[in-house]
Amino acid sequence: MRKLLFFIFLFIIPANSFALITVDITRGNLNPLPIAVSPISSNDKTNSELEKVLKIKDLGSEISKIVENNLKATGLFNPLNKDAFLQEPDISHVKPRFEDWSLIKAQALITGKVELNETKLRVEFRLWDVLAGKEILALAFTTVPKNWRRIGHIITDKVYERLTGEKGYFDTRIIYVAEEGPKTKRIKKLAIMDQDGFNTKYLTLGNELVLTPRFNPTNQMVTYLSYFKNLPRVYLLDIETGIQEVVGDFPGMTFAPRFSPNGKKIIMSFAKDGNSDIYTMDLENRIVEKITNHPAIDTSPSYSPDGKFVTFNSDRSGYQQIYVMKSDGSKVRRISFGKGLYGTPVWSPRGDLIAFTKLHKGKFYIGVMRTDGKGERLLTENYYQEAPSWSPNGRVLIFYRETKSDDKGEGHSTTLWSIDLTGYNERMVKTETDASDPSWSSLLSN
Amino acid sequence: MILSKLYKNIFLVTLLSLILTACATQKKVAGPELQGDVYTGTDTVKYLADGVPDRVFFATNESILTTRSRETLRKQAAWLRKNSDVNVVIEGHADERGTREYNLALGERRANAAKDYLMTYGISSNRISVISYGKERPVDSGSNPLSWSKNRRSVTVKAN
C-alpha cells in the first residue's frame, strides 16, 4: 500500500477557470454525456518495451478501456464507439480537430500519451470540451509499470471530478467475503479487489469462518469477525504484512466491528449472557469503554464522519430499529419509525444520510434516511439483500444479494451489487466467486 | 360415441379431483410439524442419549422457550446430572431471513436461553459454554418456512 505514494502529479496546464460542460449527478441521468475516450497513444518503441515488462501489447489502449468502462458504469457518461473516431490518437492529443469530434456528437474528449522513462511509466492525459474547443484538464502521472490499472482509475477520478464537481470513487478497492460450497458448510475467505473487479487477492485461506470486513480510513488495516479456534472475535489485519491480531480480551463473542473516522478506535458489539452491547476499544492504549447498557440487542454501530455520533441497530422497542446516540452513549434516540424491521445502519461519508437494510412483508430493501430519520427513501427491493457500504463520495452504495434456494436447497447464490443514491443505475459487481459483506475503501490516492 | 366421450370426461374429472385431494392431504401431513412457526418435527434432531433430543426450536426473532423446548431441556439437564463428567457447548442459530450482525446476537441470545434453563435445573455454568453461529450454519438449506423453522435452533453438543 505504500506504493500509493509513488504517484507524482504534474499540472501541465492549469485548468481553465470558467465552467463549461457539467454533469448533474443529483438525479437519475437519462441523457448520459457523450464522451470520446481516444486510445492513449504511444510509439512502437515504448510499446515493445512495455510488452516485455507487462506482457501487454498496447498498454495505452488498455488504460483507455479502463477509463471507458469506469465512465460507462456510472450511468452518467456515454463513451462513444471508437470505430467512429476520425482522428489519430497521437495527433488528437496534441491538437484535436474539434469539428471531427463534434461530428460524432462527442461533447467531451479524453486523449493521452504513454511513455517509459527508464523503468518508470509516465502517462499524461487531457480532457477537452469539444463544443467550446478548449482543453479543460491536463495531468501526468509517473509510477511503476505494474500499477498501470490504477492510472486508468485515477484518470477517471480526475475526469469525473472535473465534469461533476464531486470527487470520484474509481481508484478504490472493495473488501468482501468470498464464498463457496453448500449453504450448510459454506467456506468463507476475506478477499480484496479493485473497484472494477480486477486484481482479486484472497487474504485468508478459508480454514475458519470470517465475516463483515471493514477498512480503516487509510485502507491499510481491516477489522473483521473470525471464528479462529471456534472463538468468534473481532480481529485486526494489516493488509500489507498479513499480521492478524485479536482486538481486546473479551470473555465472549465480539462482532460487528467498524473503525472510528480517525482510525484510532474500533467500535463493535460484545455479547455476554445473551445480551449484546456496544463497546469501543482504543487501538493505542487498549482502553475498552462500554457505550450502550441495555438488556436488548445493540449492534451494527457506525460513526458519523465527524466522530461525534454513532448510529446503531437495537431491538429495545421489541423489534430491530435504527437509533442514533452521541459517541459517548448519551442521548439515545430512535430514528426509524416506518413499517417493518430496520438493520445495518451506516452513516454516509457526507454526513447527511444513513443507509440501511429494511425487512417488510417478506421483502428486503436497501434505503436511506436523513440522520433525524426523516425523508426515508427505498432504493431497491429484492428477495434478500443487506449490508450497504458507501462509495467514498457518498453517491453510490454497494451491498450483497442472496437468491432463494429451491426445496432441495440448491440454486443459491450470493452476489455484490451497486446502486446510485438516486435509485438509478443498479448493477452487479463482478467477483471471481460468490461474494457478500462488501466494504468500500476511501480513495487510495488523493 | 358422444356418450363414451362424456364418460371419458367424467372419468378424467374424477381422477383429477382425486389427485387434487391427495395433494391437499399431503400438504396437511406437513402441517403438524409447525406450531405457530416453531418447528415441532424430528427431521434434523439428534440425540445426546436415548430419548434426550439435542436441540430446541424458536419462533421468528424470538428466544422464548416453548413448553416443548423446556421439556427437552429438562431431559438434557437430567442426563447431564447423571453424566457429571460431560461438558457441553450450546450452539445458537438463526434463519437466513435476517441481517447477519443482528442474527449473531440473536443466536447468542437463544443459546443463552437454553443455558439459563439448564442452570435452573442444576447444571453448573462452568460445564456449559455457548457459541452463536447466527445464520452461518443452517441445517436445512431450503428457502421456505419449514426449512427456516428447522434452522432457528439451539443445539447442545458434547464438548468432551
Contacts between the chains, C-beta under 8 A, distances in Angstrom:
chain1	res1	chain2	res2	distance
A	182	B	141	6.4
A	183	B	138	5.7
A	183	B	141	3.8
A	184	B	137	6.9
A	184	B	138	5.7
A	184	B	139	6.5
A	184	B	140	7.8
A	184	B	141	5.4
A	186	B	136	7.0
A	209	B	136	5.9
A	211	B	100	6.4
A	211	B	136	7.4
A	212	B	100	6.7
A	212	B	101	6.7
A	225	B	104	7.8
A	230	B	131	6.6
A	232	B	104	7.4
A	232	B	131	6.8
A	232	B	132	6.9
A	252	B	108	8.0
A	253	B	104	7.0
A	253	B	108	6.0
A	253	B	131	7.4
A	253	B	132	5.9
A	255	B	101	6.3
A	255	B	104	5.0
A	255	B	105	7.6
A	256	B	101	4.3
A	256	B	104	7.4
A	269	B	101	7.3
A	269	B	104	7.9
A	269	B	105	6.5
A	271	B	104	7.5
A	271	B	105	5.9
A	271	B	108	4.2
A	271	B	109	8.0
A	271	B	132	6.8
A	273	B	112	5.8
A	274	B	63	7.3
A	274	B	108	6.4
A	274	B	109	4.6
A	274	B	111	7.7
A	274	B	112	3.1
A	274	B	113	6.5
A	274	B	116	7.4
A	275	B	109	7.4
A	276	B	105	4.0
A	276	B	108	6.7
A	276	B	109	7.8
A	297	B	102	6.6
A	297	B	105	4.2
A	297	B	106	6.9
A	297	B	109	6.8
A	299	B	101	5.0
A	299	B	102	5.9
A	299	B	104	7.5
A	299	B	105	5.1
A	300	B	99	7.4
A	300	B	101	4.7
A	300	B	102	7.0
A	313	B	99	7.6
A	313	B	101	7.2
A	313	B	102	6.0
A	315	B	61	7.9
A	315	B	102	7.7
A	319	B	61	7.2
A	320	B	61	7.9
A	320	B	98	7.9
A	320	B	99	7.5
A	320	B	102	5.7
A	343	B	98	7.5
A	343	B	99	3.7
A	343	B	101	7.4
A	343	B	102	5.3
A	344	B	99	5.2
A	344	B	101	6.8
A	357	B	99	5.4
A	359	B	97	7.3
A	359	B	98	7.3
A	359	B	99	8.0
A	362	B	97	8.0
A	384	B	96	7.2
A	384	B	97	7.4
A	386	B	99	4.9
A	386	B	100	6.9
A	387	B	99	7.1
A	387	B	100	6.8
A	402	B	96	7.2
A	404	B	143	4.1
A	405	B	141	5.5
A	405	B	142	5.7
A	405	B	143	4.4
A	406	B	142	7.5
A	406	B	143	7.7
A	407	B	142	5.3
A	407	B	144	6.3
A	407	B	147	7.9
A	408	B	142	7.4
A	409	B	140	6.9
A	409	B	141	2.9
A	409	B	142	5.0
A	409	B	147	7.4
A	410	B	141	7.7
A	412	B	141	6.9
A	412	B	143	7.3
A	437	B	100	7.1
